[in-house]
Amino acid sequence: MITLTFSPLSADSQVLVRAVFFRICADYTLRGPDNTVVATYTAHTWLLGARNCREFHCNNAVYLRVTGADGSRERLGPYEFLRAAEGALFTQGQCLGSYSPKYTGVALRCWHEVALLSSASAP
């Protein structure tokens, strides 16, 4: 099970969301196992319901299954800490790659889709 912690822009409390896996899709949505939209990435924030969040992070071991624009797939991880912010994924201050072409930092890779998998669901 993966737990994502969303950090709101306002002084609201953090929001925890749990699922077996999540996917950041090419349409900038974060989807759960049943393909339901959990959040949408727009204008440097994640929209979670009616809340604008600057980022989400995961503190439990997570693997990534990334898909490039050309359809190539790669499995990365595990990562003990992962943060999604400003259109990219980070671990311990290092940028792993971006999920948004609007990311303005230095990214090694730009991915079309990113699946966040727990050790139980990672092949």
N, C-alpha and C positions, 0 to 999 in steps of 0.2 A: 504494500500500500504506500502511495506517495502522498505527502501532505505539502500543499503549497500555501505559503503565507503571503497574502496581499497586503501591501502597505499603502493606505489611503493618502491622498494629497492633504486632506483636512486632518483635524485632530481626532477623527474617529478611530475606533479600535481596529487593530489588524483583523483580517478575515482569513480563516483557515478553510481550505477546500481539500477534500480527500477523494482519491480514486486509485484504481489499479494502474492506470496510465493516463497521460494527457498528450495531446498533439497540438503543436502550433502549425496551423495550415497556411497555405499560400494566400488565402483571403484574409490573413491577419486575425484569425479567430483562434482561441484556445478551446479545444474540444475534449470532452471526456470519452470514456469507453463506449457509450451509447450514441456517440456523434453529436450530443447536445452541446451547444455553445455555452461555455462557462464564462468567457470574457472575450473582449475584442480590443485589439491594439489600434489606437488612433492618436495622432498628434502627440507622440511621446508618452502616452499614458495607456494603461489598461482600464477599460470600462468593465467593471464587474457589477452587473445589475445597474443601479443608479449611481454607484460610487466610482469616482476616478481614482485610480491607484498608480503610483509612480513606478511600481515594480512588484514582482513576486519573487520569492526565493524558496528553496527546498533545502532542508538540513539533513535529510536522510539519503543514503546511498542511491544514486540515480544513474542510469545509463541513458545515452542518447542514441537514437537511430535517426540519422540525418539523411535527407534526400536532396541532392543538388538539382539545379535547373535542368541538367541533362538527364536526370533520372537515376544517376548513380547513387548507391546507398553505402553508408558506412556506419559502423557501430563504434561508439566512443564511451569511455568511462570504465569503471564507475567514478563518480564525483561525489564527495561527501558534502559539498556545498555547491549550489548552483543558483545564479541570480539572473532574472530576465528583466532588463531595463534598457530604455532608449533604443530599442530595436535589435539588441544583441544579447547573447548569453555569456555570462562571466563565471569563473571559478577562482576563488582566492585572488581577485584583482586582475586576472588575466582574461582577455577576450578570447572565447573559443570560436565564435563566428556570429554572423548576423542572420536574422530572420526577416529583416526589413531593408529594402534598398535605400531607405531614407536614413539609415544609421550613418552618423557623421564621423565616427571614430575609425580607428584602424582595425579592420577585421580580416583575419586570415582567409575566411570562407564566408560565402553568402549562401544560405540554404533555402530551398523551396518549401520544405516541410521538416519539422523536428518532432520526434516522438520522445517523450520522457517516460522511461520504463523503470519499474522497480526491479530488484534482482530476481524476484519471483517470476516476473513477466518477460524478462530479457532472455532472448534465445541464446 
